[in-house]
């Protein structure tokens, strides 16, 4: 059985920045993904520069990238994951000169 896509959304901000969220339900839980989800949450500039990314790449588990710095992420549930991601986007957008 393959992973089942459960959510996909892509949003382009007025300044051209891109937010994309993709979540899959895995057929079974794994040590890297004990919650049974695979996800990729991305926010970046139109030129492809990634500012915020949350993912759980096989072999790495849950983690996030903020301005090129990778740190572990403590996954609790999908709602908190999305809220944390959106919060980090707000911080990144406030840091932009065009805001």
JOHURA-V642275 format. One record per backbone hydrogen bond with DSSP energy under -1.0 kcal/mol. NH is the residue of the N-H (numbers start at 1). CO is the residue of the C=O. If there is no record, write none. Layout:
# JOHURA-V642275
<<NH:CO> <NH:CO>>
This chain:
# JOHURA-V642275
<<4:25> <6:23> <7:23> <9:21> <11:19> <13:17> <16:13> <18:44> <19:11> <20:42> <21:9> <22:40> <23:7> <24:38> <25:4> <26:36> <30:33> <36:33> <38:24> <40:22> <41:54> <42:20> <43:52> <44:18> <45:49> <48:45> <51:43> <52:43> <53:65> <54:41> <55:63> <56:39> <60:57> <61:57> <63:55> <64:71> <65:53> <66:69> <67:51> <69:66> <71:64> <73:62> <75:73> <81:77> <82:78> <83:79> <84:80> <85:81> <86:82> <87:83> <88:84> <89:85> <90:86> <91:87> <92:88> <93:89> <94:90> <95:91>>
